[in-house]
């Protein structure tokens, strides 16, 4: 199975978003990862559906929207209308996860659920058959540029084992401190979608940065 690269636009230049969209398209990335933060679930505030809508107008790439918000149920339709392809909310929010997953699917989007570094992989096991993607945070959510936490890798292995047991098609994604230096390790653990922000946009050529991450990850297959 191939791996997928999902540049995190939290690390992009917000005064030149169209330029950065073109750069990642030219680099051959698979997804664009968009981090939505509300200032409550996490202390930072980023952007909302209006920015997702603006990005959608300039690309056909798959928009992987990661909702770090306390009330994901209230924003399903606005993000569907904005053109999000995947609506990815946190396991740690209040409410019935199964019901939220159903609402997202009814709105026509793919569904993802994220776990923080301290949350066990097993909390996602009951939902894997209904999930398109499971995201493991390898930093504490809320800010970009943090250091990778290797202690989360056993979660990927546990999730992959359960996905295989269920014969499900859920993708495992990881987000936080990902770059060429650890891409092989995360792929070896079972991850197939690598979110990369700083390592994509901060320094050097975007196409070269993406190639370095992809090549490192592919070396583990």
Backbone bond lengths (Angstrom), bond angles and torsions (degrees), N, CA, C in turn:
res aa  C-N    CA-C-N  psi(-1)  N-CA   C-N-CA  omega(-1)  CA-C   N-CA-C  phi
1 X - - - 1.467 - - 1.529 109.98 -
2 X 1.322 116.34 136.25 1.460 120.69 178.22 1.523 110.45 -73.45
3 X 1.317 115.24 163.51 1.456 119.78 173.52 1.520 109.15 -102.70
4 X 1.319 115.65 161.55 1.458 121.63 -179.89 1.521 109.08 -122.44
5 X 1.320 115.39 140.96 1.461 121.75 177.87 1.523 108.48 -109.06
6 X 1.338 115.61 131.08 1.463 122.33 -176.97 1.528 109.02 -127.10
7 X 1.336 118.39 90.65 1.463 119.51 178.32 1.525 111.37 -59.46
8 X 1.318 115.86 133.23 1.460 120.77 176.95 1.519 109.38 -86.46
9 X 1.325 116.01 117.75 1.461 119.31 -177.78 1.518 112.96 -77.11
10 X 1.319 117.83 0.02 1.459 119.35 169.78 1.525 110.09 -61.76
11 X 1.342 116.54 -25.53 1.461 121.69 -179.72 1.525 112.60 -97.46
12 X 1.333 117.42 0.27 1.460 120.91 -180.00 1.527 110.31 -76.86
13 X 1.330 115.57 173.10 1.461 122.29 177.54 1.527 107.77 -90.73
14 X 1.327 116.88 107.45 1.462 120.03 -174.91 1.529 113.09 -70.09
15 X 1.310 117.63 -11.15 1.461 119.99 173.43 1.526 111.43 -88.86
16 X 1.347 116.81 -5.46 1.463 121.79 -179.34 1.531 110.54 -141.12
17 X 1.320 116.65 48.60 1.461 119.30 -175.09 1.526 112.27 -63.53
18 X 1.323 117.52 -40.33 1.465 118.39 -179.25 1.524 110.74 -63.65
19 X 1.328 117.06 -39.34 1.465 120.16 176.59 1.524 110.65 -59.72
20 X 1.335 116.62 -43.86 1.461 119.67 -178.08 1.530 111.64 -71.57
21 X 1.327 117.42 -31.89 1.468 119.93 173.10 1.523 109.99 -61.02
22 X 1.344 116.72 -47.95 1.467 119.93 178.73 1.518 110.76 -60.24
23 X 1.330 117.07 -39.52 1.468 120.72 -177.44 1.522 111.34 -63.55
24 X 1.334 117.41 -43.62 1.470 118.47 -178.67 1.524 111.13 -74.90
25 X 1.336 117.08 -31.72 1.466 118.89 173.79 1.524 110.26 -61.37
26 X 1.332 116.03 -47.30 1.464 120.54 -179.74 1.525 111.50 -63.73
27 X 1.331 116.66 -28.19 1.467 121.10 179.46 1.524 112.35 -78.48
28 X 1.331 117.31 -8.90 1.458 120.65 176.61 1.516 115.07 80.52
29 X 1.336 117.19 29.41 1.467 118.81 179.35 1.525 110.09 -70.31
30 X 1.320 115.40 167.12 1.457 121.34 -175.24 1.522 112.82 -101.62
31 X 1.320 116.99 -41.49 1.457 123.22 -178.89 1.531 108.61 -128.68
32 X 1.325 116.25 160.11 1.466 122.48 161.40 1.529 106.43 -110.96
33 X 1.333 116.15 125.59 1.462 122.25 -177.82 1.527 108.43 -98.64
34 X 1.327 115.99 123.45 1.462 122.00 -175.05 1.524 109.72 -119.87
35 X 1.326 116.01 116.67 1.464 122.48 -175.71 1.521 110.63 -94.88
36 X 1.323 115.74 112.94 1.463 122.42 179.23 1.524 108.26 -102.21
37 X 1.330 116.82 122.85 1.469 121.97 -177.05 1.523 109.29 -128.15
38 X 1.331 115.57 140.36 1.466 119.57 -172.40 1.524 114.89 -107.50
39 X 1.333 118.30 -1.24 1.458 119.99 -177.60 1.514 114.02 78.30
40 X 1.335 117.74 2.14 1.467 122.72 178.38 1.525 111.02 -117.85
41 X 1.329 116.64 -58.03 1.466 119.82 177.59 1.526 110.54 -63.38
42 X 1.324 114.90 -37.26 1.469 122.89 171.34 1.521 106.97 -129.18
43 X 1.344 118.27 158.30 1.461 119.28 -174.21 1.520 114.77 -73.69
44 X 1.307 118.34 -16.89 1.456 121.22 -176.77 1.528 110.72 -91.18
45 X 1.333 116.75 160.19 1.459 124.01 173.31 1.524 107.05 -122.39
46 X 1.343 117.16 133.47 1.464 118.56 -179.79 1.528 111.07 -116.60
47 X 1.321 117.97 -85.70 1.464 121.76 -176.87 1.520 108.54 -157.27
48 X 1.327 115.90 173.81 1.456 120.18 -177.67 1.510 112.71 -128.78
49 X 1.331 115.49 -155.27 1.459 121.43 -172.57 1.522 112.55 -63.23
50 X 1.329 117.86 -28.65 1.463 119.72 -177.56 1.526 111.32 -64.21
51 X 1.327 117.19 -34.88 1.467 120.67 177.77 1.526 110.19 -74.38
52 X 1.318 117.39 -39.08 1.466 120.23 175.89 1.526 109.87 -59.66
53 X 1.322 116.42 -42.50 1.462 121.21 177.95 1.528 111.01 -60.96
54 X 1.330 116.72 -42.17 1.465 120.40 179.52 1.523 111.29 -64.94
55 X 1.330 116.95 -40.80 1.466 120.58 178.34 1.523 110.47 -66.27
56 X 1.328 116.76 -42.23 1.466 120.17 179.36 1.525 111.89 -57.02
57 X 1.317 117.46 -34.08 1.464 120.91 -179.12 1.528 112.20 -66.20
58 X 1.339 116.78 -15.61 1.465 120.14 -174.69 1.520 113.97 -115.95
59 X 1.327 118.44 5.47 1.464 119.40 -179.74 1.523 110.98 -157.62
60 X 1.328 114.36 151.34 1.459 120.94 171.98 1.521 111.52 -101.88
61 X 1.330 117.70 4.04 1.457 120.42 178.22 1.534 111.09 -61.76
62 X 1.316 115.14 154.16 1.465 122.76 178.07 1.524 109.14 -66.26
63 X 1.339 116.82 122.93 1.466 122.01 -178.93 1.524 109.71 -97.99
64 X 1.319 114.08 109.87 1.468 125.17 -177.72 1.531 106.49 -97.73
65 X 1.336 116.73 100.59 1.465 121.40 -173.15 1.525 109.54 -100.32
66 X 1.327 115.45 119.31 1.467 123.71 -176.77 1.524 108.01 -103.40
67 X 1.330 116.56 110.89 1.460 122.71 -174.30 1.519 110.84 -94.12
68 X 1.315 116.75 103.04 1.459 121.80 172.89 1.523 107.40 -95.63
69 X 1.337 114.90 70.46 1.460 121.83 -173.62 1.526 109.33 -137.24
70 X 1.337 115.32 155.69 1.463 119.69 -175.10 1.523 113.24 -79.07
71 X 1.343 117.09 -23.34 1.466 120.30 -172.94 1.528 110.74 -129.81
72 X 1.333 117.96 69.34 1.465 118.89 -176.41 1.517 114.04 -64.16
73 X 1.328 118.40 -24.99 1.467 120.01 -178.24 1.527 111.98 -61.64
74 X 1.333 116.79 -32.78 1.465 120.56 -175.31 1.523 113.67 -76.46
75 X 1.321 117.57 -10.78 1.464 119.90 -173.03 1.525 112.78 -118.92
76 X 1.323 117.54 8.34 1.466 120.21 -179.51 1.523 111.00 -59.91
77 X 1.312 117.45 -52.55 1.462 119.72 -176.20 1.525 112.83 -67.36
78 X 1.351 119.92 -42.59 1.466 118.39 177.25 1.525 113.54 -56.96
79 X 1.330 117.42 -38.93 1.464 118.84 179.95 1.521 111.32 -76.89
80 X 1.322 117.58 -32.39 1.466 119.33 173.07 1.524 109.92 -61.98
81 X 1.332 116.57 -44.58 1.460 121.13 179.16 1.528 111.64 -64.47
82 X 1.331 116.68 -30.41 1.466 121.19 -179.53 1.521 112.63 -76.34
83 X 1.333 117.18 -13.46 1.454 119.67 177.56 1.507 115.52 103.76
84 X 1.335 117.92 14.76 1.464 120.07 176.00 1.525 109.66 -63.90
85 X 1.329 115.76 137.78 1.466 120.57 176.46 1.520 111.78 -89.77
86 X 1.321 116.36 -36.12 1.466 121.53 -178.84 1.520 109.23 -131.42
87 X 1.319 116.07 130.43 1.470 123.27 -179.44 1.519 106.79 -110.13
88 X 1.328 115.10 111.57 1.462 121.82 -167.71 1.529 108.72 -120.13
89 X 1.333 116.58 105.41 1.463 120.97 -177.48 1.525 110.06 -111.00
90 X 1.327 116.33 172.86 1.459 120.94 -172.95 1.521 112.88 -90.80
91 X 1.315 114.95 142.58 1.456 122.02 174.53 1.520 110.91 -60.87
92 X 1.330 116.90 -29.21 1.467 121.71 -171.53 1.531 113.83 -80.38
93 X 1.330 118.75 -3.78 1.463 119.79 179.64 1.525 110.10 -73.73
94 X 1.332 115.67 159.54 1.460 120.10 176.19 1.528 109.58 -75.73
95 X 1.313 115.22 153.17 1.459 119.96 178.58 1.514 111.72 113.61
96 X 1.304 115.22 171.32 1.458 122.97 -177.58 1.529 109.40 -85.17
97 X 1.339 116.81 114.67 1.462 120.14 -177.21 1.522 111.61 -62.03
98 X 1.316 116.50 -40.73 1.455 119.52 179.62 1.514 112.27 -60.58
99 X 1.328 116.64 -39.76 1.460 120.86 178.31 1.523 110.86 -66.55
100 X 1.345 116.77 -42.43 1.464 120.40 178.17 1.522 111.14 -62.13
101 X 1.324 116.89 -43.02 1.465 120.79 178.49 1.528 110.04 -58.66
102 X 1.323 116.20 -43.39 1.457 120.19 178.83 1.518 112.78 -63.21
103 X 1.334 116.79 -39.43 1.464 120.37 178.82 1.524 111.41 -65.21
104 X 1.329 116.57 -39.98 1.466 119.95 179.56 1.526 110.21 -64.73
105 X 1.313 116.84 -45.13 1.464 120.36 179.07 1.528 110.89 -62.22
106 X 1.327 116.69 -39.33 1.464 120.42 179.76 1.523 111.71 -64.32
107 X 1.337 116.47 -26.98 1.466 121.18 178.46 1.523 112.18 -82.70
108 X 1.334 116.91 -2.05 1.455 120.41 174.87 1.507 115.77 90.26
109 X 1.338 117.23 13.04 1.462 120.43 178.98 1.518 110.71 -107.03
110 X 1.320 115.71 156.68 1.457 120.44 167.85 1.527 108.27 -72.07
111 X 1.334 115.91 158.98 1.460 120.33 -171.81 1.515 111.27 -121.38
112 X 1.337 115.02 133.56 1.453 121.38 173.30 1.514 110.43 -129.82
113 X 1.327 115.80 152.76 1.461 121.24 172.45 1.522 107.59 -130.69
114 X 1.325 115.26 138.54 1.464 123.47 -175.92 1.516 110.41 -109.61
115 X 1.340 115.49 144.81 1.468 120.69 170.83 1.521 109.83 -119.49
116 X 1.328 115.21 138.51 1.459 121.99 174.25 1.536 110.01 -71.48
117 X 1.339 117.34 167.03 1.472 119.63 -179.43 1.524 114.55 -56.54
118 X 1.328 118.04 -30.56 1.469 120.08 -176.89 1.528 113.40 -89.26
119 X 1.330 117.97 -5.02 1.464 121.66 -177.13 1.523 109.92 -92.16
120 X 1.311 117.02 136.61 1.465 120.35 -175.42 1.525 111.21 -75.58
121 X 1.326 115.11 149.14 1.463 120.75 176.37 1.518 111.19 -61.93
122 X 1.321 116.60 -32.18 1.462 120.58 -175.55 1.523 113.04 -62.89
123 X 1.340 117.72 -21.13 1.463 119.36 177.84 1.527 111.81 -64.46
124 X 1.336 117.45 -20.48 1.467 120.95 179.67 1.520 113.28 -92.77
125 X 1.325 117.60 -13.18 1.462 120.41 -173.99 1.532 113.23 -54.09
126 X 1.352 119.47 -42.01 1.472 118.37 -177.02 1.531 113.85 -66.16
127 X 1.345 117.22 -13.99 1.463 120.74 -172.38 1.524 113.46 -111.62
128 X 1.314 118.24 -5.58 1.460 120.40 -170.19 1.524 113.06 -59.49
129 X 1.305 117.54 -35.90 1.468 119.57 -179.51 1.524 112.25 -63.73
130 X 1.339 116.98 -22.33 1.464 121.51 -178.87 1.524 112.98 -102.52
131 X 1.320 117.21 -3.20 1.461 120.63 -176.05 1.520 111.34 -99.51
132 X 1.328 115.27 139.46 1.462 120.58 171.46 1.521 111.28 -83.08
133 X 1.331 116.36 -27.30 1.461 120.25 -174.88 1.521 110.32 -152.35
134 X 1.326 115.74 141.01 1.469 122.62 172.09 1.520 107.29 -120.38
135 X 1.320 116.75 122.94 1.465 122.27 -176.86 1.519 110.18 -106.16
136 X 1.324 115.11 127.23 1.462 122.42 174.85 1.522 108.03 -102.67
137 X 1.326 117.14 122.53 1.460 120.33 174.02 1.525 109.10 -80.11
138 X 1.328 115.73 126.74 1.464 120.77 177.24 1.519 111.47 -106.93
139 X 1.331 115.48 15.33 1.467 125.10 165.77 1.524 105.70 -143.94
140 X 1.323 116.66 168.01 1.462 119.08 172.18 1.528 108.58 -71.25
141 X 1.334 118.86 129.94 1.459 120.21 -175.00 1.519 112.70 -67.69
142 X 1.334 114.26 148.82 1.458 119.94 173.46 1.504 115.54 129.99
143 X 1.324 118.07 -24.84 1.459 121.49 -178.65 1.519 109.27 -142.63
144 X 1.338 116.41 145.33 1.454 120.68 175.68 1.512 111.14 -85.37
145 X 1.336 115.49 170.07 1.453 121.69 172.44 1.509 115.88 79.31
146 X 1.339 118.94 14.38 1.461 121.03 179.99 1.529 110.99 -85.06
147 X 1.332 115.53 166.64 1.463 121.27 -179.12 1.527 111.00 -83.45
148 X 1.319 115.21 141.87 1.459 123.99 179.29 1.526 111.59 -61.66
149 X 1.344 116.29 139.29 1.465 122.86 178.45 1.533 108.67 -106.94
150 X 1.330 118.41 97.21 1.474 120.01 -175.59 1.518 113.75 -64.27
151 X 1.323 117.60 -18.59 1.464 119.97 -177.94 1.530 113.02 -66.78
152 X 1.340 118.04 -9.84 1.468 119.20 178.03 1.530 112.41 -84.33
153 X 1.320 118.67 -10.73 1.466 120.39 -173.65 1.531 114.23 -60.01
154 X 1.342 119.67 -36.03 1.472 117.44 176.42 1.528 113.70 -58.77
155 X 1.330 117.57 -23.06 1.466 119.54 176.60 1.523 110.70 -65.25
156 X 1.330 116.07 -39.70 1.464 119.53 178.34 1.518 110.55 -62.88
157 X 1.320 116.17 -43.30 1.462 120.41 179.39 1.526 110.85 -62.84
158 X 1.342 116.39 -41.38 1.464 120.32 178.89 1.526 111.04 -65.06
159 X 1.328 116.48 -44.01 1.461 119.82 179.08 1.525 111.13 -63.22
160 X 1.333 116.42 -43.46 1.455 119.32 -178.85 1.527 111.33 -62.38
161 X 1.324 115.86 -39.88 1.461 119.33 177.75 1.515 112.42 -61.53
162 X 1.332 116.87 -41.99 1.464 120.41 -179.77 1.528 110.97 -71.62
163 X 1.333 117.16 -37.67 1.471 120.50 176.91 1.527 110.22 -60.18
164 X 1.323 116.18 -43.33 1.465 119.71 178.50 1.527 111.12 -65.73
165 X 1.333 116.34 -39.95 1.468 119.40 179.83 1.524 110.82 -62.37
166 X 1.334 115.85 -39.30 1.461 121.25 -179.06 1.527 112.51 -80.55
167 X 1.333 116.22 -11.11 1.464 122.11 -172.54 1.527 110.14 56.71
168 X 1.335 115.13 40.63 1.462 122.38 178.83 1.530 109.51 -89.33
169 X 1.320 116.03 169.49 1.466 121.37 -179.14 1.524 112.04 -114.02
170 X 1.320 117.01 17.44 1.462 122.42 -177.66 1.524 111.21 -61.65
171 X 1.334 116.40 130.39 1.459 120.94 173.88 1.527 109.26 -84.81
172 X 1.316 116.34 145.47 1.463 121.38 174.00 1.522 108.20 -104.73
173 X 1.317 115.21 126.05 1.462 122.97 -179.01 1.521 108.44 -117.28
174 X 1.327 116.32 150.74 1.464 120.65 175.00 1.520 108.89 -131.38
175 X 1.328 116.36 145.92 1.464 121.97 -173.79 1.517 109.33 -143.45
176 X 1.347 115.16 120.25 1.455 119.86 173.99 1.507 113.52 132.25
177 X 1.335 116.43 104.39 1.457 120.47 176.24 1.511 114.46 71.75
178 X 1.336 117.11 24.95 1.466 120.76 -176.59 1.526 110.34 -88.07
179 X 1.334 115.45 135.72 1.457 122.00 177.54 1.511 109.98 -162.51
180 X 1.331 117.43 -172.62 1.469 120.03 -179.25 1.521 113.25 -58.66
181 X 1.324 116.53 -27.00 1.462 120.41 -175.48 1.524 113.36 -70.84
182 X 1.330 118.30 -21.46 1.473 119.71 -178.70 1.526 113.49 -131.10
183 X 1.329 117.64 3.48 1.465 120.42 -177.61 1.522 111.74 -59.73
184 X 1.326 117.69 -40.65 1.467 120.02 -179.96 1.521 111.17 -63.76
185 X 1.321 116.93 -39.78 1.466 120.38 -178.95 1.524 111.47 -64.05
186 X 1.341 116.87 -42.40 1.463 118.49 -177.26 1.529 111.04 -72.17
187 X 1.322 117.02 -35.99 1.465 119.57 177.35 1.525 110.30 -67.18
188 X 1.322 116.88 -40.79 1.467 120.40 177.82 1.522 111.43 -60.87
189 X 1.341 117.27 -29.15 1.467 121.54 179.76 1.523 112.96 -79.27
190 X 1.341 117.60 -12.01 1.459 120.60 178.56 1.514 115.51 121.73
191 X 1.337 117.63 -4.91 1.465 121.51 -179.95 1.530 109.40 -72.94
192 X 1.331 116.52 141.20 1.459 120.25 176.29 1.523 113.19 -126.37
193 X 1.329 118.56 -10.12 1.468 121.82 176.12 1.523 107.72 -121.29
194 X 1.325 116.20 117.47 1.463 121.86 -174.86 1.521 109.40 -109.08
195 X 1.333 116.40 114.95 1.460 121.73 174.26 1.521 107.94 -84.40
196 X 1.319 116.08 128.21 1.462 120.55 -177.00 1.520 108.97 -138.89
197 X 1.324 116.20 114.05 1.453 121.00 -179.44 1.504 112.21 -101.34
198 X 1.325 116.12 -77.29 1.461 120.67 -177.76 1.521 111.74 -58.58
199 X 1.334 117.34 -38.15 1.465 119.90 -177.48 1.526 112.16 -72.63
200 X 1.325 117.70 -15.16 1.464 121.37 174.00 1.517 111.76 -88.03
201 X 1.335 116.76 -46.21 1.460 120.81 -167.48 1.522 115.58 -104.40
202 X 1.329 117.98 -21.09 1.464 119.52 -171.30 1.526 110.98 -97.76
203 X 1.315 115.83 90.38 1.455 120.35 176.38 1.508 112.91 98.55
204 X 1.325 115.25 133.02 1.449 119.68 177.34 1.514 112.76 81.18
205 X 1.312 114.42 -173.01 1.453 123.38 -177.44 1.529 109.85 -88.96
206 X 1.329 117.39 131.01 1.465 120.63 -176.70 1.526 111.08 -57.73
207 X 1.318 117.70 -45.78 1.465 120.16 -179.17 1.522 110.99 -62.06
208 X 1.325 116.37 -42.06 1.461 119.78 178.05 1.516 112.32 -66.12
209 X 1.335 116.00 -38.24 1.466 119.69 178.49 1.528 111.24 -64.46
210 X 1.328 115.99 -44.56 1.466 120.17 179.97 1.526 110.46 -63.97
211 X 1.325 116.55 -42.58 1.470 119.93 179.42 1.529 111.16 -61.58
212 X 1.329 116.48 -40.72 1.466 119.90 -179.96 1.525 111.28 -62.88
213 X 1.335 116.80 -41.44 1.469 120.41 178.55 1.527 110.39 -66.23
214 X 1.332 116.02 -46.48 1.467 119.66 -178.11 1.530 111.24 -63.59
215 X 1.332 116.37 -45.66 1.464 119.69 -179.19 1.525 111.47 -61.62
216 X 1.340 115.99 -40.22 1.467 119.19 178.68 1.520 110.73 -64.30
217 X 1.330 116.56 -42.67 1.459 119.52 178.60 1.514 112.70 -65.31
218 X 1.322 116.55 -43.05 1.465 120.36 -179.07 1.520 112.22 -63.91
219 X 1.327 116.67 -25.25 1.466 119.44 -179.49 1.525 112.15 -64.83
220 X 1.341 116.83 -16.96 1.470 120.71 -178.69 1.524 112.74 -91.76
221 X 1.328 117.23 -6.08 1.471 119.70 -178.14 1.528 110.99 -87.29
